[in-house]
Amino acid sequence: MGKIAKKSKVTGRTPASAIREEALEYAFQYKKSASTFHFKNLIIKNFRCLENISIDSLERVNLITGINNAGKTTLLEAIFLLVGLNNADLASRIERWRGLPIPTELSKNAWASLFTKFEDSATISISGKNLKGSARTLAISVTTLPSSIVEEKSIRQGTESIGISGQGIAFEYSDEKSTKHKVVGIPLLMRRGDIISFSLQLEPRPLPSPMPGVFITAQHKGFIEEDLTRFSNLRIRQKDQYLIEALKTLEPRLEKLEILAWQGTNMIHGHMRGYVRPVPYPLLGDGVRRVLSILLAIGMAQENGNMVLVDEIENGIHHSTMKSIWKAIAEAAELFSTQVYTTTHSHECIVAAHEVFKQRKHYDFRLHRLDRINGKIKAITYDESSLEGALSIPLEVRGWPIE
């Protein structure tokens, strides 16, 4: 991206240049800092297909590759749970993202899909150490709850009953200060006529996590309200300039982003060269919308940094623009002290990332390949020199089945 221009005196510029300069109306001045919350290594046990895996030498930006069903998405889910370690509701959220149905009855084995080989009598263990060597740990187990009816409401209110039974889920965790806590998610079923809804009641109510995190799924194209809030925060903090330059690699006609009402709903709009009116960003294309969501998630960090997890980062993005996108991600991750984890199946994506980070002052990037060896998944990490060597031969760095 390079340097961002200050507000221009448009004298001597063409009209197109003048419009472009006016879109970047803030001076790009803020301090770069390293967050001590970033993980340096991870150990995951008994979580889905990751029976026992450790990953060392994590960097600011981490790209995970491997064959299908090697555990790439599972690894992101484990990190997401560790980031939000005091929120047991995340367990049901990642199930919904997988497309698993919401329970329609309270029964045993409700959480079996979280455990390796569905053995929910075991305990899931996820831990990570930060740059200072402090560790945060999370142990996930199931707990049996007695069947009961907690509340009955009148037919007039439309709810027949709320029931508790089957299995709850327990999050026992310790943070970087070695303070230990426990939160139990109690499943609730609510019946309104033929409609049954499921939710988790957390006991006790968890405290806010000191480490914010965002998970962007492979199909995610952005949520209007979330993106609007993050964009507003960037504007208020005068840190939104990099968005235009990054998005122009996908849509060169884009001149400016602005919050406007569309049919009674506030949303981000793009001012496009040659258009008579601003365009709602959902109409700018899946690639623009997805990249905007990723960069807004990176930019949501305040003081301590945050984590952004992106599944299949190349989705909706043409391979010819991947270097520009990686450049934007690299710069944003450094500016906002954000640690990024992404997955890919694309060789072009890996090469583009490597080429971009080679040109930066610090090669704060790692490629981690997940291989299934003798039925168990292991991680192989490439630093700058090993990845350069592998790509120059060339070797297949995306992985292959080994049994």
Buried (B, 14 or more C-beta within 10 A) or exposed (E): BEEBEBEBEBEEEEEEEBBBBBBBEBEBEEEEEEBBBBBBBBBBBBBBBBBBBEBEEBBBBBBBBBBEEBBBBBBBBBBBBBBBBBBBBBBBBBBEBEEEEEBEEBEEEBBBEBBBEEEBEBBBBBBBBBBEEBBBBBBBBBEEBEEEEEEEEEEEEEBBEBBBBBBBBBBBBBBBEEEEBEBBBBBBBBBEEEEBEBBBBBEEEBEEBEBBBBBBBBEBBBEBEBBBEBBBBBBEEEBBBBBBBBBBBBBEEBBBBEEEEBEEEEBBBBBBEEEEEBBBBBEBBEBBBBBBBBBBBBBBBEEBBBBBBBBBBBBBBEEEBBBBBBBBBBBBBBBBBBBBBBBBBBBBBBBBBBBBBEEEEEBBBBBBBBBBEEEEBBBBBBEBEBBEEBBEEEEEBBBEEEE
